[in-house]
């Protein structure tokens, strides 16, 4: 691409007897997918097509096998779209529950997989400055969201999480982790509530809603195959336009505030040095940067259990 543009400048200066032909070459080069970028794909389960309750998301549930197959299908749709858009490397992160849901042998062999836990960066395991874009598949809305399917933030213990007075769920927190490394989130799929949640934080993101909540465990669903087609198209579009999408960043130091489910849980969290109690169920911590705040949110969750 760079060589083509340099030739274009040269011909513009000295003249070109085949100007029309050169113009066509330049146009084709500019419209072709950019090559050689690296993509991080985080895959959760609650926001997958067809998933509405714990029978899908719990490994003991009667519908878990079907949801697991859909998880692989949506991950593979995103992987294929990333390579079609010009990616040279794709890393997939199993981001649900114990993080061993994606079966490696069923994943598109062009991608690599991060499986199991715990991990320091949780659902954003492996993220660093070497990535050019992040993709969220099967995500859900933050805890306490109206008209959202299976809304929560990590566990039932966390009712609200704020960063610098901005309320965030898993999607926003994960996007903030990516943002600290300069990586933009270019695509999110899940229910309508989470796509709207992420679009409010990252206006240029591509979002695909595969369902719309009727209640917390009920939804109006797209057909799973239709969902795969829309996800593939959305991922490709988001990656092609990734230069237009800014990483989600917050000013440092970062003030983390969390409301837990009951006062007893807040009592447990107060064993953390530097933690402040600002309400019966609300604790606050000032972290030097976003990733540190993210890690503290994970510690609060563990202590609140």
DONUVO-918262 format. One record per residue (C-alpha): residue number from 1; chain; x, y, z. Coordinates in pm, 1 decimal. Layout:
# DONUVO-918262
+-----+--------+----------+----------+----------+
| num | cadena |     east |    north |       up |
+-----+--------+----------+----------+----------+
| NUM |      A |        X |        Y |        Z |
...
+-----+--------+----------+----------+----------+
***
This chain:
# DONUVO-918262
+-----+--------+----------+----------+----------+
| num | cadena |     east |    north |       up |
+-----+--------+----------+----------+----------+
|   1 |      A |      0.0 |      0.0 |      0.0 |
|   2 |      A |    279.5 |    245.9 |     93.8 |
|   3 |      A |    470.4 |    166.8 |   -225.2 |
|   4 |      A |    158.1 |    230.8 |   -432.9 |
|   5 |      A |    101.1 |    569.3 |   -270.2 |
|   6 |      A |    465.9 |    667.5 |   -322.7 |
|   7 |      A |    432.2 |    585.9 |   -691.9 |
|   8 |      A |    118.0 |    793.7 |   -707.2 |
|   9 |      A |    303.6 |   1095.9 |   -570.4 |
|  10 |      A |    588.2 |   1041.9 |   -817.2 |
|  11 |      A |    355.0 |   1025.7 |  -1115.2 |
|  12 |      A |    167.9 |   1330.7 |   -993.7 |
|  13 |      A |    496.9 |   1524.7 |  -1007.9 |
|  14 |      A |    657.2 |   1391.9 |  -1330.1 |
|  15 |      A |    347.4 |   1287.7 |  -1520.5 |
|  16 |      A |    213.9 |    945.8 |  -1614.9 |
|  17 |      A |    101.9 |    837.8 |  -1960.7 |
|  18 |      A |   -116.1 |    567.7 |  -1799.5 |
|  19 |      A |   -280.6 |    792.0 |  -1539.6 |
|  20 |      A |   -620.3 |    622.3 |  -1554.8 |
|  21 |      A |   -467.2 |    279.7 |  -1497.8 |
|  22 |      A |   -263.2 |    407.1 |  -1202.5 |
|  23 |      A |   -573.2 |    569.8 |  -1051.9 |
|  24 |      A |   -753.5 |    235.4 |  -1063.5 |
|  25 |      A |   -461.2 |     62.9 |   -890.3 |
|  26 |      A |   -461.7 |    324.3 |   -613.2 |
|  27 |      A |   -838.4 |    297.9 |   -565.3 |
|  28 |      A |   -822.2 |    -81.2 |   -542.6 |
|  29 |      A |   -535.0 |    -70.1 |   -293.3 |
|  30 |      A |   -713.6 |    181.2 |    -73.3 |
|  31 |      A |  -1034.9 |    -23.3 |    -61.8 |
|  32 |      A |   -872.0 |   -361.2 |      7.2 |
|  33 |      A |   -851.7 |   -492.0 |    366.5 |
|  34 |      A |   -545.3 |   -376.5 |    560.0 |
|  35 |      A |   -308.8 |   -660.8 |    635.3 |
|  36 |      A |   -113.3 |   -766.2 |    938.2 |
|  37 |      A |   -308.1 |   -656.4 |   1245.3 |
|  38 |      A |   -372.2 |   -845.5 |   1568.8 |
|  39 |      A |   -717.0 |   -904.8 |   1723.3 |
|  40 |      A |   -823.2 |   -995.3 |   2078.7 |
|  41 |      A |  -1165.1 |  -1169.2 |   2096.6 |
|  42 |      A |  -1326.7 |  -1206.7 |   2440.5 |
|  43 |      A |  -1619.5 |  -1451.3 |   2441.4 |
|  44 |      A |  -1878.1 |  -1462.8 |   2720.0 |
|  45 |      A |  -2194.8 |  -1674.4 |   2730.4 |
|  46 |      A |  -2494.2 |  -1481.6 |   2866.6 |
|  47 |      A |  -2518.3 |  -1271.0 |   2550.9 |
|  48 |      A |  -2506.0 |  -1557.1 |   2300.8 |
|  49 |      A |  -2792.9 |  -1617.9 |   2061.2 |
|  50 |      A |  -3055.8 |  -1842.0 |   2219.6 |
|  51 |      A |  -2929.1 |  -1806.3 |   2576.9 |
|  52 |      A |  -3186.6 |  -1684.8 |   2831.2 |
|  53 |      A |  -3129.5 |  -1850.6 |   3170.5 |
|  54 |      A |  -2896.9 |  -2058.0 |   3386.2 |
|  55 |      A |  -2994.9 |  -2381.0 |   3211.4 |
|  56 |      A |  -2777.0 |  -2247.1 |   2928.5 |
|  57 |      A |  -2495.0 |  -2085.5 |   3126.7 |
|  58 |      A |  -2432.6 |  -2342.0 |   3402.3 |
|  59 |      A |  -2227.4 |  -2648.6 |   3312.5 |
|  60 |      A |  -2488.6 |  -2857.7 |   3498.2 |
|  61 |      A |  -2777.1 |  -2708.3 |   3300.7 |
|  62 |      A |  -2981.6 |  -2912.5 |   3055.0 |
|  63 |      A |  -2922.2 |  -2657.6 |   2776.6 |
|  64 |      A |  -2552.0 |  -2598.9 |   2842.8 |
|  65 |      A |  -2432.4 |  -2823.5 |   2558.5 |
|  66 |      A |  -2636.8 |  -2628.4 |   2304.8 |
|  67 |      A |  -2512.8 |  -2296.1 |   2443.5 |
|  68 |      A |  -2156.5 |  -2424.8 |   2434.5 |
|  69 |      A |  -2196.0 |  -2513.8 |   2067.0 |
|  70 |      A |  -2331.0 |  -2164.9 |   1998.0 |
|  71 |      A |  -2036.0 |  -2016.6 |   2184.9 |
|  72 |      A |  -1796.9 |  -2196.5 |   1951.5 |
|  73 |      A |  -2002.4 |  -2098.8 |   1646.5 |
|  74 |      A |  -2004.9 |  -1728.4 |   1737.0 |
|  75 |      A |  -1633.8 |  -1733.7 |   1820.7 |
|  76 |      A |  -1556.4 |  -1896.9 |   1486.6 |
|  77 |      A |  -1773.7 |  -1646.4 |   1300.8 |
|  78 |      A |  -1574.8 |  -1365.1 |   1460.1 |
|  79 |      A |  -1242.1 |  -1534.8 |   1385.5 |
|  80 |      A |  -1329.0 |  -1587.4 |   1019.5 |
|  81 |      A |  -1443.9 |  -1226.5 |    987.4 |
|  82 |      A |  -1121.5 |  -1101.1 |   1144.6 |
|  83 |      A |   -907.6 |  -1287.4 |    894.7 |
|  84 |      A |  -1130.0 |  -1173.3 |    608.3 |
|  85 |      A |  -1072.7 |   -816.3 |    725.4 |
|  86 |      A |   -696.6 |   -870.2 |    701.0 |
|  87 |      A |   -588.8 |   -985.4 |   1047.8 |
|  88 |      A |   -263.6 |  -1178.7 |   1072.4 |
|  89 |      A |   -318.2 |  -1300.4 |   1429.5 |
|  90 |      A |   -629.8 |  -1368.3 |   1638.6 |
|  91 |      A |   -632.6 |  -1461.1 |   2007.5 |
|  92 |      A |   -960.0 |  -1587.3 |   2158.7 |
|  93 |      A |  -1028.1 |  -1561.7 |   2531.9 |
|  94 |      A |  -1278.1 |  -1788.8 |   2707.1 |
|  95 |      A |  -1448.4 |  -1538.2 |   2937.6 |
|  96 |      A |  -1735.3 |  -1726.0 |   3101.8 |
|  97 |      A |  -1750.0 |  -1891.5 |   3443.5 |
|  98 |      A |  -1446.9 |  -2110.2 |   3505.3 |
|  99 |      A |  -1330.3 |  -2012.2 |   3155.8 |
| 100 |      A |  -1308.5 |  -2366.4 |   3017.8 |
| 101 |      A |  -1617.7 |  -2360.8 |   2796.4 |
| 102 |      A |  -1458.4 |  -2327.2 |   2452.7 |
| 103 |      A |  -1334.9 |  -2661.0 |   2323.6 |
| 104 |      A |   -995.5 |  -2604.6 |   2157.3 |
| 105 |      A |  -1045.8 |  -2877.2 |   1897.7 |
| 106 |      A |  -1363.3 |  -2706.9 |   1769.4 |
| 107 |      A |  -1210.5 |  -2361.8 |   1737.0 |
| 108 |      A |  -1095.1 |  -2225.8 |   1400.7 |
| 109 |      A |   -737.4 |  -2354.5 |   1385.1 |
| 110 |      A |   -604.1 |  -2018.0 |   1265.7 |
| 111 |      A |   -671.6 |  -1869.1 |   1610.8 |
| 112 |      A |   -510.3 |  -1938.3 |   1946.6 |
| 113 |      A |   -706.6 |  -1975.7 |   2271.5 |
| 114 |      A |   -657.9 |  -1856.1 |   2629.3 |
| 115 |      A |   -848.7 |  -2093.3 |   2858.1 |
| 116 |      A |   -878.7 |  -2143.7 |   3233.7 |
| 117 |      A |   -811.4 |  -1919.6 |   3530.4 |
| 118 |      A |   -770.0 |  -1729.2 |   3747.0 |
| 119 |      A |   -594.0 |  -1465.4 |   3536.9 |
| 120 |      A |   -469.4 |  -1120.4 |   3643.2 |
| 121 |      A |   -678.8 |   -950.8 |   3373.9 |
| 122 |      A |   -974.0 |  -1188.8 |   3380.3 |
| 123 |      A |  -1188.0 |  -1161.9 |   3067.2 |
| 124 |      A |   -913.5 |   -957.4 |   2898.9 |
| 125 |      A |   -642.6 |  -1216.8 |   2954.1 |
| 126 |      A |   -341.9 |  -1170.1 |   2728.5 |
| 127 |      A |   -422.5 |   -812.9 |   2626.0 |
| 128 |      A |   -124.2 |   -582.9 |   2571.6 |
| 129 |      A |      3.5 |   -310.9 |   2339.8 |
| 130 |      A |     68.4 |   -558.3 |   2057.6 |
| 131 |      A |   -305.6 |   -581.8 |   1978.4 |
| 132 |      A |   -473.2 |   -349.9 |   1729.3 |
| 133 |      A |   -838.2 |   -415.3 |   1817.1 |
| 134 |      A |  -1062.9 |   -593.8 |   2066.4 |
| 135 |      A |  -1392.0 |   -773.5 |   1998.2 |
| 136 |      A |  -1658.6 |   -870.3 |   2253.7 |
| 137 |      A |  -1883.3 |  -1169.7 |   2175.0 |
| 138 |      A |  -2179.0 |  -1291.5 |   2384.5 |
| 139 |      A |  -2169.0 |  -1003.3 |   2632.7 |
| 140 |      A |  -2446.3 |   -889.2 |   2868.8 |
| 141 |      A |  -2556.5 |   -566.8 |   3037.3 |
| 142 |      A |  -2424.3 |   -445.2 |   3371.0 |
| 143 |      A |  -2593.5 |   -535.9 |   3699.2 |
| 144 |      A |  -2920.3 |   -360.5 |   3783.3 |
| 145 |      A |  -3005.3 |   -279.3 |   3419.5 |
| 146 |      A |  -3372.7 |   -272.9 |   3324.8 |
| 147 |      A |  -3487.1 |   -471.7 |   3020.9 |
| 148 |      A |  -3170.5 |   -680.9 |   3006.4 |
| 149 |      A |  -3117.3 |  -1055.0 |   2977.2 |
| 150 |      A |  -2908.7 |  -1208.2 |   3257.3 |
| 151 |      A |  -2769.5 |   -869.2 |   3362.6 |
| 152 |      A |  -2490.1 |   -882.4 |   3621.1 |
| 153 |      A |  -2138.9 |   -758.5 |   3684.1 |
| 154 |      A |  -1919.2 |  -1063.4 |   3740.1 |
| 155 |      A |  -2129.1 |  -1202.0 |   4027.8 |
| 156 |      A |  -2445.4 |  -1123.3 |   4218.9 |
| 157 |      A |  -2241.1 |   -958.7 |   4495.1 |
| 158 |      A |  -2164.0 |   -645.0 |   4291.6 |
| 159 |      A |  -2471.8 |   -427.8 |   4239.5 |
| 160 |      A |  -2304.0 |   -118.0 |   4094.8 |
| 161 |      A |  -1948.1 |    -33.9 |   3989.5 |
| 162 |      A |  -1831.4 |    319.7 |   3915.7 |
| 163 |      A |  -1503.8 |    443.0 |   3770.4 |
| 164 |      A |  -1454.3 |    818.5 |   3817.4 |
| 165 |      A |  -1833.8 |    847.1 |   3863.1 |
| 166 |      A |  -1904.8 |    655.8 |   3537.7 |
| 167 |      A |  -2110.7 |    341.8 |   3603.0 |
| 168 |      A |  -1962.5 |     44.6 |   3419.9 |
| 169 |      A |  -2042.1 |   -322.3 |   3372.5 |
| 170 |      A |  -1817.2 |   -599.2 |   3249.8 |
| 171 |      A |  -1809.6 |   -457.6 |   2897.4 |
| 172 |      A |  -1705.6 |   -110.8 |   3012.5 |
| 173 |      A |  -1449.0 |   -240.8 |   3259.7 |
| 174 |      A |  -1298.5 |   -470.8 |   2999.3 |
| 175 |      A |  -1294.4 |   -190.5 |   2742.4 |
| 176 |      A |  -1111.6 |     26.2 |   2996.3 |
| 177 |      A |   -845.9 |   -242.1 |   3042.1 |
| 178 |      A |   -799.2 |   -259.2 |   2665.7 |
| 179 |      A |   -790.8 |    120.0 |   2654.9 |
| 180 |      A |   -498.4 |    142.1 |   2895.5 |
| 181 |      A |   -299.7 |    -56.8 |   2638.9 |
| 182 |      A |   -419.6 |    167.1 |   2355.3 |
| 183 |      A |   -652.1 |    -99.2 |   2212.0 |
| 184 |      A |   -998.8 |      5.9 |   2087.4 |
| 185 |      A |  -1306.5 |   -214.3 |   2121.9 |
| 186 |      A |  -1450.4 |   -223.3 |   1770.0 |
| 187 |      A |  -1738.5 |   -471.0 |   1809.2 |
| 188 |      A |  -1981.8 |   -603.8 |   2069.1 |
| 189 |      A |  -2259.7 |   -862.5 |   2042.6 |
| 190 |      A |  -2518.6 |   -962.5 |   2300.4 |
| 191 |      A |  -2865.0 |   -844.8 |   2390.1 |
| 192 |      A |  -2995.1 |   -501.9 |   2290.3 |
| 193 |      A |  -2920.5 |   -361.3 |   2636.1 |
| 194 |      A |  -2547.3 |   -433.3 |   2623.5 |
| 195 |      A |  -2506.5 |   -301.9 |   2269.7 |
| 196 |      A |  -2667.7 |     25.2 |   2378.7 |
| 197 |      A |  -2451.2 |     29.8 |   2692.1 |
| 198 |      A |  -2129.0 |     -3.1 |   2494.1 |
| 199 |      A |  -2238.9 |    237.2 |   2220.6 |
| 200 |      A |  -2290.0 |    502.4 |   2490.8 |
| 201 |      A |  -1925.5 |    457.6 |   2595.0 |
| 202 |      A |  -1773.6 |    402.7 |   2249.3 |
| 203 |      A |  -1988.8 |    574.5 |   1983.5 |
| 204 |      A |  -1798.9 |    428.0 |   1685.5 |
| 205 |      A |  -1831.3 |     65.2 |   1800.6 |
| 206 |      A |  -2016.6 |   -184.5 |   1581.0 |
| 207 |      A |  -2293.9 |   -354.8 |   1777.0 |
| 208 |      A |  -2509.4 |   -656.2 |   1695.2 |
| 209 |      A |  -2808.9 |   -739.3 |   1915.3 |
| 210 |      A |  -2895.6 |  -1109.1 |   1887.9 |
| 211 |      A |  -3191.6 |  -1076.2 |   2127.6 |
| 212 |      A |  -3407.3 |   -824.7 |   2310.3 |
| 213 |      A |  -3504.4 |   -882.7 |   2671.9 |
| 214 |      A |  -3864.0 |   -944.3 |   2773.2 |
| 215 |      A |  -3749.4 |  -1010.0 |   3130.5 |
| 216 |      A |  -3427.0 |  -1101.8 |   3305.4 |
| 217 |      A |  -3463.5 |  -1464.7 |   3193.4 |
| 218 |      A |  -3677.7 |  -1418.8 |   2882.9 |
| 219 |      A |  -3598.7 |  -1267.4 |   2544.3 |
| 220 |      A |  -3711.9 |  -1224.8 |   2184.9 |
| 221 |      A |  -3444.4 |  -1413.4 |   1989.8 |
| 222 |      A |  -3287.1 |  -1402.8 |   1647.5 |
| 223 |      A |  -3228.7 |  -1740.7 |   1483.9 |
| 224 |      A |  -2877.9 |  -1859.7 |   1578.1 |
| 225 |      A |  -2766.7 |  -1881.4 |   1213.3 |
| 226 |      A |  -2894.8 |  -1531.3 |   1140.8 |
| 227 |      A |  -2701.2 |  -1415.7 |   1445.2 |
| 228 |      A |  -2380.9 |  -1571.0 |   1308.4 |
| 229 |      A |  -2418.9 |  -1386.3 |    979.0 |
| 230 |      A |  -2478.1 |  -1053.6 |   1152.1 |
| 231 |      A |  -2186.6 |  -1107.8 |   1389.9 |
| 232 |      A |  -1949.8 |  -1189.2 |   1103.8 |
| 233 |      A |  -2056.8 |   -881.3 |    908.6 |
| 234 |      A |  -2031.2 |   -659.5 |   1216.6 |
| 235 |      A |  -1687.6 |   -783.4 |   1320.9 |
| 236 |      A |  -1551.2 |   -730.1 |    971.5 |
| 237 |      A |  -1700.6 |   -381.0 |    951.0 |
| 238 |      A |  -1565.1 |   -286.1 |   1292.5 |
| 239 |      A |  -1215.4 |   -406.3 |   1208.8 |
| 240 |      A |  -1207.6 |   -235.9 |    869.9 |
| 241 |      A |  -1303.2 |     90.1 |   1044.4 |
| 242 |      A |  -1086.9 |     35.5 |   1352.9 |
| 243 |      A |   -888.5 |    355.4 |   1292.2 |
| 244 |      A |  -1210.6 |    550.4 |   1353.4 |
| 245 |      A |  -1263.6 |    394.4 |   1697.8 |
| 246 |      A |  -1083.4 |    542.8 |   1996.8 |
| 247 |      A |   -969.7 |    335.9 |   2296.7 |
| 248 |      A |  -1182.1 |    389.4 |   2608.7 |
| 249 |      A |   -967.6 |    576.8 |   2860.6 |
| 250 |      A |  -1013.7 |    741.1 |   3200.9 |
| 251 |      A |   -814.7 |   1002.6 |   3389.3 |
| 252 |      A |   -559.3 |    879.1 |   3644.6 |
| 253 |      A |   -558.1 |    830.3 |   3937.6 |
| 254 |      A |   -876.2 |    627.6 |   3913.2 |
| 255 |      A |  -1148.7 |    633.6 |   4177.5 |
| 256 |      A |  -1321.4 |    295.6 |   4203.3 |
| 257 |      A |  -1652.9 |    282.6 |   4390.3 |
| 258 |      A |  -1850.7 |    -38.4 |   4438.2 |
| 259 |      A |  -2188.3 |   -112.0 |   4592.1 |
| 260 |      A |  -2210.7 |   -468.4 |   4720.8 |
| 261 |      A |  -2522.7 |   -665.8 |   4806.0 |
| 262 |      A |  -2519.2 |   -624.3 |   5184.7 |
| 263 |      A |  -2334.8 |   -451.4 |   5467.3 |
| 264 |      A |  -2166.8 |   -773.0 |   5581.2 |
| 265 |      A |  -1992.7 |   -802.3 |   5246.1 |
| 266 |      A |  -1873.2 |   -443.1 |   5277.8 |
| 267 |      A |  -1734.3 |   -534.4 |   5621.4 |
| 268 |      A |  -1519.5 |   -804.2 |   5458.5 |
| 269 |      A |  -1392.4 |   -567.5 |   5190.0 |
| 270 |      A |  -1272.4 |   -318.9 |   5453.0 |
| 271 |      A |   -978.3 |   -548.4 |   5533.4 |
| 272 |      A |   -809.9 |   -409.4 |   5218.8 |
| 273 |      A |   -554.8 |   -136.9 |   5305.6 |
| 274 |      A |   -657.1 |    197.4 |   5157.7 |
| 275 |      A |  -1023.2 |    100.0 |   5114.5 |
| 276 |      A |  -1275.6 |    360.1 |   5234.0 |
| 277 |      A |  -1632.8 |    299.9 |   5351.0 |
| 278 |      A |  -1862.4 |    564.4 |   5200.2 |
| 279 |      A |  -2195.9 |    395.5 |   5269.8 |
| 280 |      A |  -2346.3 |     92.0 |   5439.6 |
| 281 |      A |  -2286.4 |   -115.2 |   5125.6 |
| 282 |      A |  -2054.4 |    115.0 |   4928.7 |
| 283 |      A |  -1674.1 |    109.8 |   4933.9 |
| 284 |      A |  -1423.3 |    329.4 |   4752.8 |
| 285 |      A |  -1060.7 |    293.1 |   4650.9 |
| 286 |      A |   -820.6 |    524.4 |   4465.4 |
| 287 |      A |   -594.1 |    336.9 |   4223.6 |
| 288 |      A |   -294.8 |    475.3 |   4030.0 |
| 289 |      A |   -428.8 |    357.9 |   3692.4 |
| 290 |      A |   -721.8 |    176.0 |   3533.5 |
| 291 |      A |   -573.2 |   -173.9 |   3535.6 |
| 292 |      A |   -498.3 |   -140.0 |   3907.2 |
| 293 |      A |   -859.3 |    -33.6 |   3967.7 |
| 294 |      A |   -979.6 |   -328.9 |   3760.0 |
| 295 |      A |   -773.6 |   -572.0 |   3965.9 |
| 296 |      A |   -906.7 |   -418.1 |   4286.1 |
| 297 |      A |  -1264.3 |   -467.1 |   4159.6 |
| 298 |      A |  -1185.7 |   -835.2 |   4117.5 |
| 299 |      A |  -1048.1 |   -853.6 |   4471.6 |
| 300 |      A |  -1360.9 |   -684.3 |   4608.8 |
| 301 |      A |  -1572.5 |   -941.1 |   4430.1 |
| 302 |      A |  -1375.2 |  -1227.9 |   4584.2 |
| 303 |      A |  -1391.1 |  -1080.0 |   4934.7 |
| 304 |      A |  -1763.6 |  -1010.0 |   4901.8 |
| 305 |      A |  -1830.7 |  -1378.3 |   4838.4 |
+-----+--------+----------+----------+----------+
***
